[in-house]
């Protein structure tokens, strides 16, 4: 989730290869196996997965905004554009104040509008990107997510899935409003498809 967050992701060397430091976040004073990197124990699948998520972040400025989200519609006044960010419950409904106050909610989806980036490129042109939906399931059981309605995008292609890092790029597009199962403690990233 860190590489999908806004701002600069702060990754400790070795995170990308599975070095846990046994949960110790202050190993600066440890000159032993706790702070050493054992290259023979590097998790190559985790390295490849980290590389793929990092490449996604690099290729898509929607994950690297320089300004805060406003939640307001994007576009000219009155054109009915979608907001730069929208939050959804697993049932596909937009989050309400009560949803935010719920102490038992374990899952959430977020829509990132690729047309809602308030930055300019080096030529002074507005930065645009594809839109994305990110489904986060922190629950210990799989959760069915209903994708946002068609006005947010007609179809979505899975590009990253933490529960199965081998097949996300091969998946078929899902239509707006479709349901998709997200495994326990997993993240699914979907990219808008035309």
Buried (B, 14 or more C-beta within 10 A) or exposed (E): EEBBEBEEBEEEEBBBBBBEBEEEEEBEEEEEEBBEEEEEEBEEEBEEBBEBBBEBBEEBBBBBBEEEBEEEBBEEEEEEBBBBBBBBBBEBEBBEEEBEEEEEBBBBBBBBBBBBBBEEEEEEEEBBBBBBBBBBBBBEEBBEBBBBBEEBBEBBBBBBBBBEBEEBEEBEBBEBEEEBEBBEBBBBBBBBBE
